[in-house]
Amino acid sequence: MYAENLLTGDYFETARKIALYHHEHYDGSGYPFGLKDGEIPIEAQIVGLVDIYDALRSKRSYKEPFSHEQSLKILLKGDTRTKPEHFNPTLLEIFNSYEKEIKEIYESFDNEEEWEERYLWTKKEIKTSY
């Protein structure tokens, strides 16, 4: 587990939990440790849910992106790979109650040029003095 070795100290505690546990499923069917329910740190549960949402919404070499509505349906009802049991039911309920805001935020990053304009610091050259 590289995350455990690289992300040491109190400063990296949250990042370490996310890196180690965001593939765990609430029903215990995830990996790498097969944790379930409250054994999974809440920050990893949150990132695990939004990671799947992002994967569904994103174009991949093997699939076209799903719409927000299709992605929400998969999260809430399941499909051949994703099941609602994979997620904390309270987090799913919260996700569903804020789904319009989530869609708006996600789609605000659709246009790469717009995103780059908003975050010009990503384009600035870092100057260092030696």
C-alpha positions as CSV (number, residue, x, y, z in Angstrom):
1,M,0.0,0.0,0.0
2,Y,1.9,3.0,-1.3
3,A,-0.5,5.5,0.2
4,E,0.2,4.2,3.7
5,N,4.0,4.7,3.2
6,L,3.9,8.0,1.4
7,L,1.1,9.8,3.2
8,T,2.4,9.7,6.8
9,G,1.9,12.2,9.6
10,D,-1.1,14.1,10.8
11,Y,-1.1,16.5,7.9
12,F,-1.8,13.7,5.4
13,E,-4.3,11.7,7.5
14,T,-7.4,12.6,5.4
15,A,-5.6,12.0,2.1
16,R,-4.3,8.7,3.4
17,K,-7.7,7.5,4.4
18,I,-9.1,8.5,1.0
19,A,-6.3,6.8,-0.9
20,L,-6.5,3.6,1.1
21,Y,-10.3,3.2,1.4
22,H,-12.2,4.9,-1.4
23,H,-12.6,1.6,-3.2
24,E,-14.3,-0.1,-0.3
25,H,-18.0,-0.6,-0.5
26,Y,-20.6,0.0,2.2
27,D,-21.8,-3.6,1.8
28,G,-18.3,-5.1,2.2
29,S,-17.9,-6.0,-1.5
30,G,-15.1,-3.5,-2.2
31,Y,-11.3,-3.7,-2.0
32,P,-8.5,-3.8,-0.8
33,F,-9.7,-4.8,2.7
34,G,-13.3,-5.7,2.3
35,L,-14.4,-3.2,4.9
36,K,-18.1,-2.3,5.4
37,D,-20.4,0.2,7.0
38,G,-18.7,2.4,9.6
39,E,-15.4,0.6,9.2
40,I,-14.8,2.8,6.1
41,P,-13.8,6.4,7.0
42,I,-16.5,8.8,6.0
43,E,-14.1,10.9,3.8
44,A,-13.4,7.7,1.8
45,Q,-17.1,7.0,1.5
46,I,-17.8,10.4,0.1
47,V,-14.9,10.3,-2.4
48,G,-15.9,6.8,-3.4
49,L,-19.4,8.0,-4.3
50,V,-18.3,11.0,-6.2
51,D,-15.5,9.0,-7.9
52,I,-18.2,6.6,-9.4
53,Y,-20.4,9.6,-10.4
54,D,-17.4,11.1,-12.2
55,A,-16.5,7.8,-13.9
56,L,-20.1,7.5,-15.1
57,R,-20.2,11.0,-16.4
58,S,-16.8,10.9,-18.1
59,K,-15.9,9.6,-21.5
60,R,-13.6,6.6,-21.5
61,S,-11.9,4.7,-24.3
62,Y,-14.5,1.9,-23.8
63,K,-17.6,4.0,-23.3
64,E,-19.4,7.3,-24.0
65,P,-20.3,9.5,-21.0
66,F,-23.6,9.0,-19.3
67,S,-25.9,12.0,-18.7
68,H,-26.5,13.3,-15.2
69,E,-29.9,11.6,-15.2
70,Q,-28.5,8.3,-16.3
71,S,-25.7,8.4,-13.7
72,L,-28.1,9.3,-10.9
73,K,-30.3,6.4,-11.9
74,I,-27.4,4.0,-11.8
75,L,-26.3,5.2,-8.4
76,L,-29.8,5.0,-6.9
77,K,-31.1,1.9,-8.7
78,G,-28.0,0.1,-9.8
79,D,-26.8,-1.6,-13.0
80,T,-24.7,-4.6,-13.8
81,R,-21.6,-3.1,-12.1
82,T,-22.8,-0.5,-9.6
83,K,-25.3,-1.1,-6.8
84,P,-26.9,1.3,-4.3
85,E,-25.7,-1.1,-1.6
86,H,-22.1,-0.1,-2.4
87,F,-22.8,3.3,-0.9
88,N,-23.7,4.6,2.5
89,P,-27.5,5.1,2.3
90,T,-27.4,8.5,4.1
91,L,-24.8,9.7,1.6
92,L,-26.9,8.5,-1.3
93,E,-29.9,10.4,0.1
94,I,-27.9,13.6,0.5
95,F,-26.4,13.2,-3.0
96,N,-30.0,12.7,-4.4
97,S,-31.3,15.7,-2.5
98,Y,-28.6,17.9,-4.0
99,E,-28.5,16.3,-7.4
100,K,-29.4,19.5,-9.3
101,E,-26.6,21.4,-7.6
102,I,-24.2,18.6,-8.3
103,K,-25.2,18.5,-12.0
104,E,-24.7,22.3,-12.2
105,I,-21.3,22.2,-10.6
106,Y,-20.1,19.2,-12.7
107,E,-21.3,20.7,-15.9
108,S,-19.6,24.0,-15.1
109,F,-16.3,22.2,-15.6
110,D,-17.4,20.7,-19.0
111,N,-15.8,23.4,-21.1
112,E,-12.0,23.1,-20.6
113,E,-11.2,26.6,-22.0
114,E,-13.7,28.1,-19.5
115,W,-12.2,26.2,-16.7
116,E,-8.7,27.3,-17.6
117,E,-9.9,30.9,-17.7
118,R,-11.4,30.6,-14.2
119,Y,-8.2,29.1,-12.9
120,L,-5.5,31.1,-14.6
121,W,-3.0,30.2,-11.9
122,T,-2.7,26.8,-13.6
123,K,-1.2,28.5,-16.6
124,K,1.2,30.8,-14.7
125,E,4.9,29.9,-14.8
126,I,6.3,29.2,-11.4
127,K,9.3,31.3,-10.8
128,T,12.0,30.2,-8.5
129,S,15.1,32.0,-7.4
130,Y,18.3,30.1,-6.9
